[in-house]
Amino acid sequence: MAGRVLLVEAGRDHDVFEVVELTDTVARVRSPLLFEVGEELKVRIDNNGTTTETVVRVRAHTGPADAKITELELVS
């Protein structure tokens, strides 16, 4: 299983990402929201029994318009 990435905003978790791939440096996700390239987001990552709260930067959007994948680079 690829883990789970939750958007943290105003002290609440928002389940807006479907994880496609999760590595130590990048999360590739699908989302109904299209964040701006360069935008920084606070997220909570649940992976292999470990939960980490961190900041990610939107690195790119790839794929066709109807199936965009957003690349989130783990910043801290």
PDB file of N, CA, C and O in Angstrom:
ATOM      1  N   MET A   1       0.836  -1.186   0.000  1.00  0.00           N
ATOM      2  CA  MET A   1       0.000   0.000   0.000  1.00  0.00           C
ATOM      3  C   MET A   1       0.879   1.248   0.000  1.00  0.00           C
ATOM      4  O   MET A   1       1.935   1.259   0.632  1.00  0.00           O
ATOM      5  N   ALA A   2       0.459   2.286  -0.694  1.00  0.00           N
ATOM      6  CA  ALA A   2       1.271   3.483  -0.912  1.00  0.00           C
ATOM      7  C   ALA A   2       1.216   4.480   0.237  1.00  0.00           C
ATOM      8  O   ALA A   2       1.914   5.492   0.171  1.00  0.00           O
ATOM      9  N   GLY A   3       0.445   4.260   1.264  1.00  0.00           N
ATOM     10  CA  GLY A   3       0.343   5.219   2.343  1.00  0.00           C
ATOM     11  C   GLY A   3      -0.793   6.198   2.117  1.00  0.00           C
ATOM     12  O   GLY A   3      -1.617   6.031   1.219  1.00  0.00           O
ATOM     13  N   ARG A   4      -0.813   7.216   2.950  1.00  0.00           N
ATOM     14  CA  ARG A   4      -1.901   8.196   2.903  1.00  0.00           C
ATOM     15  C   ARG A   4      -1.328   9.583   3.136  1.00  0.00           C
ATOM     16  O   ARG A   4      -0.454   9.764   3.984  1.00  0.00           O
ATOM     17  N   VAL A   5      -1.821  10.571   2.381  1.00  0.00           N
ATOM     18  CA  VAL A   5      -1.397  11.964   2.536  1.00  0.00           C
ATOM     19  C   VAL A   5      -2.650  12.798   2.771  1.00  0.00           C
ATOM     20  O   VAL A   5      -3.588  12.764   1.975  1.00  0.00           O
ATOM     21  N   LEU A   6      -2.656  13.544   3.867  1.00  0.00           N
ATOM     22  CA  LEU A   6      -3.789  14.401   4.225  1.00  0.00           C
ATOM     23  C   LEU A   6      -3.342  15.855   4.243  1.00  0.00           C
ATOM     24  O   LEU A   6      -2.269  16.168   4.757  1.00  0.00           O
ATOM     25  N   LEU A   7      -4.149  16.738   3.690  1.00  0.00           N
ATOM     26  CA  LEU A   7      -3.900  18.171   3.747  1.00  0.00           C
ATOM     27  C   LEU A   7      -4.268  18.652   5.144  1.00  0.00           C
ATOM     28  O   LEU A   7      -5.344  18.330   5.647  1.00  0.00           O
ATOM     29  N   VAL A   8      -3.379  19.425   5.778  1.00  0.00           N
ATOM     30  CA  VAL A   8      -3.647  19.986   7.105  1.00  0.00           C
ATOM     31  C   VAL A   8      -3.871  21.479   6.933  1.00  0.00           C
ATOM     32  O   VAL A   8      -2.983  22.205   6.485  1.00  0.00           O
ATOM     33  N   GLU A   9      -5.063  21.929   7.292  1.00  0.00           N
ATOM     34  CA  GLU A   9      -5.401  23.339   7.147  1.00  0.00           C
ATOM     35  C   GLU A   9      -6.321  23.737   8.282  1.00  0.00           C
ATOM     36  O   GLU A   9      -7.303  23.051   8.565  1.00  0.00           O
ATOM     37  N   ALA A  10      -6.004  24.849   8.933  1.00  0.00           N
ATOM     38  CA  ALA A  10      -6.795  25.363  10.057  1.00  0.00           C
ATOM     39  C   ALA A  10      -6.960  24.302  11.151  1.00  0.00           C
ATOM     40  O   ALA A  10      -8.014  24.187  11.777  1.00  0.00           O
ATOM     41  N   GLY A  11      -5.880  23.524  11.362  1.00  0.00           N
ATOM     42  CA  GLY A  11      -5.894  22.538  12.433  1.00  0.00           C
ATOM     43  C   GLY A  11      -6.713  21.281  12.143  1.00  0.00           C
ATOM     44  O   GLY A  11      -6.915  20.452  13.030  1.00  0.00           O
ATOM     45  N   ARG A  12      -7.180  21.140  10.915  1.00  0.00           N
ATOM     46  CA  ARG A  12      -7.999  19.979  10.551  1.00  0.00           C
ATOM     47  C   ARG A  12      -7.354  19.232   9.394  1.00  0.00           C
ATOM     48  O   ARG A  12      -6.671  19.820   8.556  1.00  0.00           O
ATOM     49  N   ASP A  13      -7.585  17.924   9.363  1.00  0.00           N
ATOM     50  CA  ASP A  13      -7.118  17.095   8.252  1.00  0.00           C
ATOM     51  C   ASP A  13      -8.187  17.040   7.181  1.00  0.00           C
ATOM     52  O   ASP A  13      -9.377  16.932   7.477  1.00  0.00           O
ATOM     53  N   HIS A  14      -7.745  17.118   5.914  1.00  0.00           N
ATOM     54  CA  HIS A  14      -8.663  17.034   4.776  1.00  0.00           C
ATOM     55  C   HIS A  14      -8.153  15.933   3.848  1.00  0.00           C
ATOM     56  O   HIS A  14      -7.019  15.992   3.373  1.00  0.00           O
ATOM     57  N   ASP A  15      -8.978  14.950   3.598  1.00  0.00           N
ATOM     58  CA  ASP A  15      -8.604  13.814   2.761  1.00  0.00           C
ATOM     59  C   ASP A  15      -8.896  14.155   1.302  1.00  0.00           C
ATOM     60  O   ASP A  15      -9.938  13.775   0.767  1.00  0.00           O
ATOM     61  N   VAL A  16      -7.971  14.876   0.658  1.00  0.00           N
ATOM     62  CA  VAL A  16      -8.186  15.341  -0.720  1.00  0.00           C
ATOM     63  C   VAL A  16      -7.212  14.700  -1.713  1.00  0.00           C
ATOM     64  O   VAL A  16      -7.227  15.032  -2.898  1.00  0.00           O
ATOM     65  N   PHE A  17      -6.363  13.784  -1.231  1.00  0.00           N
ATOM     66  CA  PHE A  17      -5.365  13.178  -2.097  1.00  0.00           C
ATOM     67  C   PHE A  17      -5.564  11.674  -2.214  1.00  0.00           C
ATOM     68  O   PHE A  17      -5.845  10.991  -1.228  1.00  0.00           O
ATOM     69  N   GLU A  18      -5.414  11.170  -3.433  1.00  0.00           N
ATOM     70  CA  GLU A  18      -5.321   9.734  -3.682  1.00  0.00           C
ATOM     71  C   GLU A  18      -3.854   9.482  -4.016  1.00  0.00           C
ATOM     72  O   GLU A  18      -3.351   9.974  -5.026  1.00  0.00           O
ATOM     73  N   VAL A  19      -3.175   8.723  -3.174  1.00  0.00           N
ATOM     74  CA  VAL A  19      -1.746   8.497  -3.361  1.00  0.00           C
ATOM     75  C   VAL A  19      -1.507   7.508  -4.496  1.00  0.00           C
ATOM     76  O   VAL A  19      -2.060   6.409  -4.509  1.00  0.00           O
ATOM     77  N   VAL A  20      -0.674   7.918  -5.446  1.00  0.00           N
ATOM     78  CA  VAL A  20      -0.254   7.068  -6.558  1.00  0.00           C
ATOM     79  C   VAL A  20       1.095   6.432  -6.227  1.00  0.00           C
ATOM     80  O   VAL A  20       1.316   5.246  -6.469  1.00  0.00           O
ATOM     81  N   GLU A  21       1.994   7.250  -5.666  1.00  0.00           N
ATOM     82  CA  GLU A  21       3.331   6.780  -5.295  1.00  0.00           C
ATOM     83  C   GLU A  21       3.851   7.665  -4.171  1.00  0.00           C
ATOM     84  O   GLU A  21       3.610   8.872  -4.153  1.00  0.00           O
ATOM     85  N   LEU A  22       4.563   7.055  -3.241  1.00  0.00           N
ATOM     86  CA  LEU A  22       5.114   7.798  -2.109  1.00  0.00           C
ATOM     87  C   LEU A  22       6.543   7.332  -1.885  1.00  0.00           C
ATOM     88  O   LEU A  22       6.783   6.158  -1.602  1.00  0.00           O
ATOM     89  N   THR A  23       7.506   8.266  -2.013  1.00  0.00           N
ATOM     90  CA  THR A  23       8.911   7.960  -1.745  1.00  0.00           C
ATOM     91  C   THR A  23       9.375   8.843  -0.589  1.00  0.00           C
ATOM     92  O   THR A  23       8.579   9.565   0.011  1.00  0.00           O
ATOM     93  N   ASP A  24      10.663   8.779  -0.288  1.00  0.00           N
ATOM     94  CA  ASP A  24      11.212   9.606   0.793  1.00  0.00           C
ATOM     95  C   ASP A  24      11.234  11.085   0.443  1.00  0.00           C
ATOM     96  O   ASP A  24      11.321  11.928   1.335  1.00  0.00           O
ATOM     97  N   THR A  25      11.155  11.418  -0.859  1.00  0.00           N
ATOM     98  CA  THR A  25      11.287  12.817  -1.265  1.00  0.00           C
ATOM     99  C   THR A  25      10.094  13.368  -2.044  1.00  0.00           C
ATOM    100  O   THR A  25       9.934  14.585  -2.138  1.00  0.00           O
ATOM    101  N   VAL A  26       9.250  12.489  -2.605  1.00  0.00           N
ATOM    102  CA  VAL A  26       8.149  12.940  -3.455  1.00  0.00           C
ATOM    103  C   VAL A  26       6.899  12.104  -3.211  1.00  0.00           C
ATOM    104  O   VAL A  26       6.965  10.884  -3.065  1.00  0.00           O
ATOM    105  N   ALA A  27       5.762  12.787  -3.171  1.00  0.00           N
ATOM    106  CA  ALA A  27       4.459  12.115  -3.164  1.00  0.00           C
ATOM    107  C   ALA A  27       3.782  12.441  -4.487  1.00  0.00           C
ATOM    108  O   ALA A  27       3.609  13.612  -4.826  1.00  0.00           O
ATOM    109  N   ARG A  28       3.402  11.419  -5.232  1.00  0.00           N
ATOM    110  CA  ARG A  28       2.647  11.615  -6.473  1.00  0.00           C
ATOM    111  C   ARG A  28       1.199  11.284  -6.135  1.00  0.00           C
ATOM    112  O   ARG A  28       0.883  10.167  -5.724  1.00  0.00           O
ATOM    113  N   VAL A  29       0.318  12.279  -6.316  1.00  0.00           N
ATOM    114  CA  VAL A  29      -1.077  12.145  -5.874  1.00  0.00           C
ATOM    115  C   VAL A  29      -2.050  12.637  -6.941  1.00  0.00           C
ATOM    116  O   VAL A  29      -1.691  13.408  -7.831  1.00  0.00           O
ATOM    117  N   ARG A  30      -3.282  12.171  -6.826  1.00  0.00           N
ATOM    118  CA  ARG A  30      -4.384  12.734  -7.611  1.00  0.00           C
ATOM    119  C   ARG A  30      -5.259  13.500  -6.626  1.00  0.00           C
ATOM    120  O   ARG A  30      -5.387  13.121  -5.461  1.00  0.00           O
ATOM    121  N   SER A  31      -5.856  14.582  -7.114  1.00  0.00           N
ATOM    122  CA  SER A  31      -6.706  15.392  -6.256  1.00  0.00           C
ATOM    123  C   SER A  31      -7.717  16.146  -7.110  1.00  0.00           C
ATOM    124  O   SER A  31      -7.413  16.536  -8.237  1.00  0.00           O
ATOM    125  N   PRO A  32      -8.926  16.353  -6.572  1.00  0.00           N
ATOM    126  CA  PRO A  32      -9.888  17.184  -7.298  1.00  0.00           C
ATOM    127  C   PRO A  32      -9.481  18.660  -7.278  1.00  0.00           C
ATOM    128  O   PRO A  32     -10.026  19.471  -8.027  1.00  0.00           O
ATOM    129  N   LEU A  33      -8.523  18.997  -6.418  1.00  0.00           N
ATOM    130  CA  LEU A  33      -8.026  20.370  -6.313  1.00  0.00           C
ATOM    131  C   LEU A  33      -6.729  20.492  -7.101  1.00  0.00           C
ATOM    132  O   LEU A  33      -5.886  19.596  -7.053  1.00  0.00           O
ATOM    133  N   LEU A  34      -6.564  21.592  -7.825  1.00  0.00           N
ATOM    134  CA  LEU A  34      -5.343  21.823  -8.590  1.00  0.00           C
ATOM    135  C   LEU A  34      -4.575  22.962  -7.919  1.00  0.00           C
ATOM    136  O   LEU A  34      -4.878  24.138  -8.126  1.00  0.00           O
ATOM    137  N   PHE A  35      -3.590  22.600  -7.123  1.00  0.00           N
ATOM    138  CA  PHE A  35      -2.783  23.579  -6.412  1.00  0.00           C
ATOM    139  C   PHE A  35      -1.771  24.202  -7.372  1.00  0.00           C
ATOM    140  O   PHE A  35      -1.406  23.589  -8.375  1.00  0.00           O
ATOM    141  N   GLU A  36      -1.318  25.414  -7.067  1.00  0.00           N
ATOM    142  CA  GLU A  36      -0.367  26.119  -7.925  1.00  0.00           C
ATOM    143  C   GLU A  36       1.027  25.514  -7.793  1.00  0.00           C
ATOM    144  O   GLU A  36       1.452  25.151  -6.696  1.00  0.00           O
ATOM    145  N   VAL A  37       1.733  25.407  -8.909  1.00  0.00           N
ATOM    146  CA  VAL A  37       3.121  24.964  -8.894  1.00  0.00           C
ATOM    147  C   VAL A  37       3.908  25.963  -8.048  1.00  0.00           C
ATOM    148  O   VAL A  37       3.793  27.174  -8.240  1.00  0.00           O
ATOM    149  N   GLY A  38       4.699  25.456  -7.120  1.00  0.00           N
ATOM    150  CA  GLY A  38       5.469  26.293  -6.206  1.00  0.00           C
ATOM    151  C   GLY A  38       4.770  26.523  -4.876  1.00  0.00           C
ATOM    152  O   GLY A  38       5.405  26.946  -3.910  1.00  0.00           O
ATOM    153  N   GLU A  39       3.466  26.250  -4.812  1.00  0.00           N
ATOM    154  CA  GLU A  39       2.707  26.440  -3.577  1.00  0.00           C
ATOM    155  C   GLU A  39       3.177  25.445  -2.515  1.00  0.00           C
ATOM    156  O   GLU A  39       3.451  24.284  -2.821  1.00  0.00           O
ATOM    157  N   GLU A  40       3.268  25.906  -1.269  1.00  0.00           N
ATOM    158  CA  GLU A  40       3.644  25.038  -0.161  1.00  0.00           C
ATOM    159  C   GLU A  40       2.409  24.695   0.652  1.00  0.00           C
ATOM    160  O   GLU A  40       1.573  25.553   0.938  1.00  0.00           O
ATOM    161  N   LEU A  41       2.310  23.418   1.021  1.00  0.00           N
ATOM    162  CA  LEU A  41       1.158  22.905   1.763  1.00  0.00           C
ATOM    163  C   LEU A  41       1.643  22.140   2.980  1.00  0.00           C
ATOM    164  O   LEU A  41       2.682  21.481   2.927  1.00  0.00           O
ATOM    165  N   LYS A  42       0.907  22.221   4.066  1.00  0.00           N
ATOM    166  CA  LYS A  42       1.198  21.418   5.241  1.00  0.00           C
ATOM    167  C   LYS A  42       0.399  20.125   5.104  1.00  0.00           C
ATOM    168  O   LYS A  42      -0.803  20.160   4.844  1.00  0.00           O
ATOM    169  N   VAL A  43       1.068  18.986   5.279  1.00  0.00           N
ATOM    170  CA  VAL A  43       0.403  17.698   5.133  1.00  0.00           C
ATOM    171  C   VAL A  43       0.767  16.770   6.283  1.00  0.00           C
ATOM    172  O   VAL A  43       1.752  16.979   6.992  1.00  0.00           O
ATOM    173  N   ARG A  44      -0.046  15.751   6.444  1.00  0.00           N
ATOM    174  CA  ARG A  44       0.229  14.658   7.374  1.00  0.00           C
ATOM    175  C   ARG A  44       0.353  13.402   6.520  1.00  0.00           C
ATOM    176  O   ARG A  44      -0.547  13.072   5.748  1.00  0.00           O
ATOM    177  N   ILE A  45       1.476  12.707   6.667  1.00  0.00           N
ATOM    178  CA  ILE A  45       1.727  11.496   5.895  1.00  0.00           C
ATOM    179  C   ILE A  45       1.682  10.299   6.824  1.00  0.00           C
ATOM    180  O   ILE A  45       2.423  10.237   7.805  1.00  0.00           O
ATOM    181  N   ASP A  46       0.810   9.345   6.514  1.00  0.00           N
ATOM    182  CA  ASP A  46       0.717   8.079   7.234  1.00  0.00           C
ATOM    183  C   ASP A  46       1.284   7.010   6.316  1.00  0.00           C
ATOM    184  O   ASP A  46       0.724   6.742   5.253  1.00  0.00           O
ATOM    185  N   ASN A  47       2.388   6.400   6.719  1.00  0.00           N
ATOM    186  CA  ASN A  47       3.035   5.409   5.868  1.00  0.00           C
ATOM    187  C   ASN A  47       3.751   4.374   6.719  1.00  0.00           C
ATOM    188  O   ASN A  47       4.551   4.728   7.585  1.00  0.00           O
ATOM    189  N   ASN A  48       3.476   3.119   6.486  1.00  0.00           N
ATOM    190  CA  ASN A  48       4.127   2.014   7.191  1.00  0.00           C
ATOM    191  C   ASN A  48       4.053   2.160   8.707  1.00  0.00           C
ATOM    192  O   ASN A  48       5.029   1.896   9.408  1.00  0.00           O
ATOM    193  N   GLY A  49       2.896   2.579   9.211  1.00  0.00           N
ATOM    194  CA  GLY A  49       2.701   2.695  10.653  1.00  0.00           C
ATOM    195  C   GLY A  49       3.301   3.939  11.281  1.00  0.00           C
ATOM    196  O   GLY A  49       3.250   4.095  12.501  1.00  0.00           O
ATOM    197  N   THR A  50       3.866   4.826  10.477  1.00  0.00           N
ATOM    198  CA  THR A  50       4.464   6.058  10.978  1.00  0.00           C
ATOM    199  C   THR A  50       3.686   7.258  10.445  1.00  0.00           C
ATOM    200  O   THR A  50       3.326   7.309   9.269  1.00  0.00           O
ATOM    201  N   THR A  51       3.433   8.224  11.332  1.00  0.00           N
ATOM    202  CA  THR A  51       2.750   9.452  10.931  1.00  0.00           C
ATOM    203  C   THR A  51       3.717  10.612  11.063  1.00  0.00           C
ATOM    204  O   THR A  51       4.357  10.788  12.099  1.00  0.00           O
ATOM    205  N   THR A  52       3.819  11.408   9.995  1.00  0.00           N
ATOM    206  CA  THR A  52       4.721  12.555   9.960  1.00  0.00           C
ATOM    207  C   THR A  52       3.960  13.766   9.461  1.00  0.00           C
ATOM    208  O   THR A  52       3.234  13.685   8.470  1.00  0.00           O
ATOM    209  N   GLU A  53       4.122  14.888  10.141  1.00  0.00           N
ATOM    210  CA  GLU A  53       3.564  16.149   9.667  1.00  0.00           C
ATOM    211  C   GLU A  53       4.712  16.929   9.048  1.00  0.00           C
ATOM    212  O   GLU A  53       5.765  17.084   9.666  1.00  0.00           O
ATOM    213  N   THR A  54       4.511  17.425   7.819  1.00  0.00           N
ATOM    214  CA  THR A  54       5.598  18.078   7.091  1.00  0.00           C
ATOM    215  C   THR A  54       5.041  19.104   6.119  1.00  0.00           C
ATOM    216  O   THR A  54       3.827  19.244   5.972  1.00  0.00           O
ATOM    217  N   VAL A  55       5.933  19.811   5.465  1.00  0.00           N
ATOM    218  CA  VAL A  55       5.565  20.767   4.414  1.00  0.00           C
ATOM    219  C   VAL A  55       5.998  20.178   3.079  1.00  0.00           C
ATOM    220  O   VAL A  55       7.085  19.613   2.958  1.00  0.00           O
ATOM    221  N   VAL A  56       5.135  20.316   2.085  1.00  0.00           N
ATOM    222  CA  VAL A  56       5.458  19.886   0.723  1.00  0.00           C
ATOM    223  C   VAL A  56       5.312  21.069  -0.214  1.00  0.00           C
ATOM    224  O   VAL A  56       4.571  22.013   0.062  1.00  0.00           O
ATOM    225  N   ARG A  57       6.028  21.005  -1.325  1.00  0.00           N
ATOM    226  CA  ARG A  57       5.928  22.032  -2.358  1.00  0.00           C
ATOM    227  C   ARG A  57       5.413  21.375  -3.628  1.00  0.00           C
ATOM    228  O   ARG A  57       5.914  20.327  -4.036  1.00  0.00           O
ATOM    229  N   VAL A  58       4.421  21.981  -4.248  1.00  0.00           N
ATOM    230  CA  VAL A  58       3.884  21.456  -5.497  1.00  0.00           C
ATOM    231  C   VAL A  58       4.951  21.635  -6.565  1.00  0.00           C
ATOM    232  O   VAL A  58       5.329  22.758  -6.898  1.00  0.00           O
ATOM    233  N   ARG A  59       5.435  20.517  -7.099  1.00  0.00           N
ATOM    234  CA  ARG A  59       6.536  20.540  -8.059  1.00  0.00           C
ATOM    235  C   ARG A  59       6.050  20.545  -9.505  1.00  0.00           C
ATOM    236  O   ARG A  59       6.631  21.216 -10.357  1.00  0.00           O
ATOM    237  N   ALA A  60       4.984  19.795  -9.777  1.00  0.00           N
ATOM    238  CA  ALA A  60       4.508  19.698 -11.163  1.00  0.00           C
ATOM    239  C   ALA A  60       3.152  19.023 -11.201  1.00  0.00           C
ATOM    240  O   ALA A  60       2.726  18.378 -10.242  1.00  0.00           O
ATOM    241  N   HIS A  61       2.482  19.190 -12.338  1.00  0.00           N
ATOM    242  CA  HIS A  61       1.267  18.450 -12.658  1.00  0.00           C
ATOM    243  C   HIS A  61       1.564  17.713 -13.959  1.00  0.00           C
ATOM    244  O   HIS A  61       1.987  18.327 -14.939  1.00  0.00           O
ATOM    245  N   THR A  62       1.346  16.404 -13.972  1.00  0.00           N
ATOM    246  CA  THR A  62       1.639  15.614 -15.158  1.00  0.00           C
ATOM    247  C   THR A  62       0.411  14.826 -15.580  1.00  0.00           C
ATOM    248  O   THR A  62      -0.546  14.685 -14.818  1.00  0.00           O
ATOM    249  N   GLY A  63       0.449  14.320 -16.788  1.00  0.00           N
ATOM    250  CA  GLY A  63      -0.634  13.485 -17.284  1.00  0.00           C
ATOM    251  C   GLY A  63      -1.691  14.273 -18.021  1.00  0.00           C
ATOM    252  O   GLY A  63      -1.615  15.499 -18.106  1.00  0.00           O
ATOM    253  N   PRO A  64      -2.694  13.561 -18.564  1.00  0.00           N
ATOM    254  CA  PRO A  64      -3.765  14.212 -19.320  1.00  0.00           C
ATOM    255  C   PRO A  64      -4.676  15.041 -18.414  1.00  0.00           C
ATOM    256  O   PRO A  64      -4.719  14.830 -17.202  1.00  0.00           O
ATOM    257  N   ALA A  65      -5.391  15.969 -19.005  1.00  0.00           N
ATOM    258  CA  ALA A  65      -6.245  16.894 -18.251  1.00  0.00           C
ATOM    259  C   ALA A  65      -7.261  16.184 -17.359  1.00  0.00           C
ATOM    260  O   ALA A  65      -7.591  16.680 -16.282  1.00  0.00           O
ATOM    261  N   ASP A  66      -7.755  15.039 -17.792  1.00  0.00           N
ATOM    262  CA  ASP A  66      -8.782  14.354 -17.011  1.00  0.00           C
ATOM    263  C   ASP A  66      -8.209  13.369 -15.983  1.00  0.00           C
ATOM    264  O   ASP A  66      -8.965  12.704 -15.275  1.00  0.00           O
ATOM    265  N   ALA A  67      -6.874  13.276 -15.900  1.00  0.00           N
ATOM    266  CA  ALA A  67      -6.251  12.358 -14.945  1.00  0.00           C
ATOM    267  C   ALA A  67      -4.918  12.919 -14.453  1.00  0.00           C
ATOM    268  O   ALA A  67      -3.909  12.214 -14.421  1.00  0.00           O
ATOM    269  N   LYS A  68      -4.926  14.185 -14.074  1.00  0.00           N
ATOM    270  CA  LYS A  68      -3.693  14.854 -13.609  1.00  0.00           C
ATOM    271  C   LYS A  68      -3.125  14.174 -12.376  1.00  0.00           C
ATOM    272  O   LYS A  68      -3.857  13.750 -11.481  1.00  0.00           O
ATOM    273  N   ILE A  69      -1.813  14.082 -12.353  1.00  0.00           N
ATOM    274  CA  ILE A  69      -1.098  13.647 -11.162  1.00  0.00           C
ATOM    275  C   ILE A  69      -0.259  14.823 -10.693  1.00  0.00           C
ATOM    276  O   ILE A  69       0.461  15.435 -11.481  1.00  0.00           O
ATOM    277  N   THR A  70      -0.353  15.132  -9.424  1.00  0.00           N
ATOM    278  CA  THR A  70       0.390  16.242  -8.833  1.00  0.00           C
ATOM    279  C   THR A  70       1.594  15.670  -8.092  1.00  0.00           C
ATOM    280  O   THR A  70       1.469  14.734  -7.303  1.00  0.00           O
ATOM    281  N   GLU A  71       2.746  16.242  -8.356  1.00  0.00           N
ATOM    282  CA  GLU A  71       3.972  15.838  -7.667  1.00  0.00           C
ATOM    283  C   GLU A  71       4.218  16.818  -6.525  1.00  0.00           C
ATOM    284  O   GLU A  71       4.331  18.027  -6.730  1.00  0.00           O
ATOM    285  N   LEU A  72       4.298  16.264  -5.320  1.00  0.00           N
ATOM    286  CA  LEU A  72       4.550  17.057  -4.116  1.00  0.00           C
ATOM    287  C   LEU A  72       5.933  16.707  -3.594  1.00  0.00           C
ATOM    288  O   LEU A  72       6.194  15.561  -3.228  1.00  0.00           O
ATOM    289  N   GLU A  73       6.820  17.699  -3.559  1.00  0.00           N
ATOM    290  CA  GLU A  73       8.174  17.510  -3.071  1.00  0.00           C
ATOM    291  C   GLU A  73       8.197  17.765  -1.568  1.00  0.00           C
ATOM    292  O   GLU A  73       7.761  18.822  -1.114  1.00  0.00           O
ATOM    293  N   LEU A  74       8.704  16.803  -0.790  1.00  0.00           N
ATOM    294  CA  LEU A  74       8.776  16.963   0.652  1.00  0.00           C
ATOM    295  C   LEU A  74       9.880  17.965   0.980  1.00  0.00           C
ATOM    296  O   LEU A  74      11.041  17.757   0.631  1.00  0.00           O
ATOM    297  N   VAL A  75       9.505  19.061   1.658  1.00  0.00           N
ATOM    298  CA  VAL A  75      10.428  20.153   1.940  1.00  0.00           C
ATOM    299  C   VAL A  75      11.044  20.003   3.319  1.00  0.00           C
ATOM    300  O   VAL A  75      12.261  20.115   3.465  1.00  0.00           O
ATOM    301  N   SER A  76      10.233  19.753   4.327  1.00  0.00           N
ATOM    302  CA  SER A  76      10.782  19.630   5.690  1.00  0.00           C
ATOM    303  C   SER A  76      10.103  18.516   6.421  1.00  0.00           C
ATOM    304  O   SER A  76      10.422  18.253   7.580  1.00  0.00           O
TER     305      SER A  76
END
